[in-house]
Amino acid sequence: MSYLNETHDPALQSWVASANVADNGFPIQNLPFGVFRRTGGDEAFRPGVAIGDQILDLAALAALQPWTDAAGEALQACASEKLNGLMALGQTHWSALRLALSRALRTGSTMQSALEPLLTPMSQAQMSVPAHIGDYTDFYISLNHATAVGKQFRPDNPLLPNYKWVPIGYHGRASSIGVSGQQFRRPVGQTRPPEDGAQPGFGPCQRLDYEFELGIFVGKGNQQGDRIPVDESESHVFGLCILNDWSARDLQAWEYQPLGPFLAKNFASTISPWIVTLDALAPFRAAFERAATDPQPLPYLQAKNADSAAFDIDLETLLATERSRAQGVEPAVIARSNFKDAAFWNVGQLIAHHTVNGCNLAAGDLMGTGTLSGREAGQEGSLLEACQGGKKPVALPWGEERTFLEDNDEVILRARCSKPGYPTISLGECRGMVLPAKG
Amino acid sequence: MSYLNETHDPALQSWVASANVADNGFPIQNLPFGVFRRTGGDEAFRPGVAIGDQILDLAALAALQPWTDAAGEALQACASEKLNGLMALGQTHWSALRLALSRALRTGSTMQSALEPLLTPMSQAQMSVPAHIGDYTDFYISLNHATAVGKQFRPDNPLLPNYKWVPIGYHGRASSIGVSGQQFRRPVGQTRPPEDGAQPGFGPCQRLDYEFELGIFVGKGNQQGDRIPVDESESHVFGLCILNDWSARDLQAWEYQPLGPFLAKNFASTISPWIVTLDALAPFRAAFERAATDPQPLPYLQAKNADSAAFDIDLETLLATERSRAQGVEPAVIARSNFKDAAFWNVGQLIAHHTVNGCNLAAGDLMGTGTLSGREAGQEGSLLEACQGGKKPVALPWGEERTFLEDNDEVILRARCSKPGYPTISLGECRGMVLPAKG
């Protein structure tokens, strides 16, 4: 079997035994980056890399100064509470560090005894948002989602004329982004009045929803005024995570014209703790295809790598409720889809578009893909789509049903890549829970 | 004449002589905060307070530890490259520092000889963005502007039904905010095709505009999930500056549906370097009035201080061009208006609205008011309004005319408060220049 470089050799095994368990998701071929500390401790958060069910402390490893050259420089940038320093170094450094970590963690490595004391079990770790997020942008790259939601907000005009030309995006709120496990109060706000001119409604959101997105962490940025060409744009991406863009549909419907969503989104957004690099995802690249009837993108959005610009990542949404937890029932799978089937624009195009006007990106910036929905029933990336705007409740196996989220509901988003002959690469899990509105 | 407290006594004079010159704008009654360093030096930026044509170095003053209690704590927070630490302390500390600075800088102060070496002439200083801006929000509070622009984007439906109920806002880009003197490349991007389905245009923006806004710097923030009640909200505001929200109208018209402006705005925004505190603006408070035919706001937006929730601030827009500079002609005034006449929502309402859903604000966050336009001709806050969407060019006294901005045009925004018997309080100047698009 051929592979891209030695870090992708499917036969590689780690001296961390749990990394070799089938489908554990964090094999030595993955090596995602996050920020953690021991639960209950008062030590500072620090960067780590996931290996099996363990986390290797990169700040502590940096103190040992095991490497020189690019890998060593990249490691020194991990002597920090966030990953921004590492992110800013760029692709060459990321790949060098990945290779050095792969060699250090593999079976037979002479570094095993030095590294064993630097492991923390994931079960004893608390995770944090892995980077200082300077700016957060949310895109809207799923044609299926745009069409389905468009139908509900604008029945006569679901897909606007710009959709197939412009990777539609808008700025979101960085301050309210939390890491998996985030709990937040149901937002309160204004809702559309029964008729124009009447007093709007006011109170806790009645149509609270999740949105399954992937998050794209920017690595190396660009100077203001410069653009990042589409053929270089992927090298500016540090990696991907899962993102839940919680949405208050009733607040959104009333506030969003003419300047876009605001309070309907900015109360909370949740990301998974591990950033899986594009290096780790390389074996799951796929052709990026548009329908023959769709227009070709403008030249600044045409990359040479279209035959491999998509990523084959399975997405799975689960829901747990107060009742399911009380009954000891497992969370229910309510949707399954795949990134490559859901995306009308690819990662490189988003970076090229974002900077075509000279807008400056910085290490640690986060971009959401927008809700990722497949074409078929059961592939929806939000309840709004699954319940057809509230008309068709989603049945849960323990006897409840949902149109929108109720208090104490927990949404669990999972993403992973798998194919025969290669270890499963997990993006981990993004959990978040709705608490009752503040009284 | 009565005054609010001793810092507002109009008879106060400073031992910095230039602060006592009539209409100099930075008298001892102003004391705005900024961040500066000596031009050409390689020292770090540090906080300073403007007094006359001088800047008092607050980081150096902090090293002298002249005060204890709240003023001393506030001063110690200025031993930093940005104002975020001071901002986070809250109103009590800001007022204490203002009082201590007022006493130290006034004629007869025993601190004069200690402070004189800590002055830098403004003419020898380079200014910087005064805070780390975590999140930037842009509002849309001018009914006149919303109506005038709405007419151009939606002739049949200029003012949407939510406008008089919801303080419309959206998130903007923090990374591209620069300080007065900013120069930026004309943005490039897509424009609406001649007909739906045809290929969009692509190239340098042809309808580049300025927007005269005020910027509101958040001081003390709130915890995620908590709201800031409208009657407390002004105490979370550190102060105001001038903001130019540069806008690419042709890019905006094509991209903004359904999620709002994006590349049309995020290439650059410019702020004035001095933040004038609400304390300094207190003598210029005015009644905040709505027309009798307008609805009363919902209870969460009804503040008890409506009789003083507006600020009487004169706004003036000037334009200089390559030709005017070559001819040695002064920049031309192209519009004049006033904050209190232009605003349909007040500062406190914006903070209360932004947090009603639990969204967390942080020290250093910036909010734009949105374009501030008066009702009459000559009071427009943008060229789009002044030239009626390109139909009626604005004549310049040196023989040129403008519909939108041309390369090397410089826009100069000024704001100040004046009334009989009180020294003029200036918000300073916000200058920015358009460079040609990158080839």
Interface residues (C-beta under 8 A of the other chain):
Chain A: G134 D135 T137 D138 Y140 G150 F153 R154 L160 P161 N162 W165 V166 I168 G169 Y170 H171 G172 R173 A174 S175 S176 G178 F184 R185 P187 V188 G189 Q190 R192 P193 D196 G197 Q199 P200 F202 Q224 G225 D226 R227 A248 L251 W254 E255 Y256 Q257 P258 L259 G260 P261 F262 L263 N266 F267 A268 P295 L298 P299 Y300 H353 H354 V356 N357 G358 C359 N360 L361 A362 D365 L435 K438
Chain B: G134 D135 T137 D138 Y140 G150 F153 R154 L160 P161 N162 W165 V166 I168 G169 Y170 H171 G172 R173 A174 S175 S176 G178 F184 R185 P187 V188 G189 Q190 R192 P193 D196 G197 Q199 P200 F202 Q224 G225 D226 R227 A248 L251 W254 E255 Y256 Q257 P258 L259 G260 P261 F262 L263 N266 F267 A268 P295 L298 P299 Y300 H353 H354 V356 N357 G358 C359 N360 L361 A362 D365 L435 K438
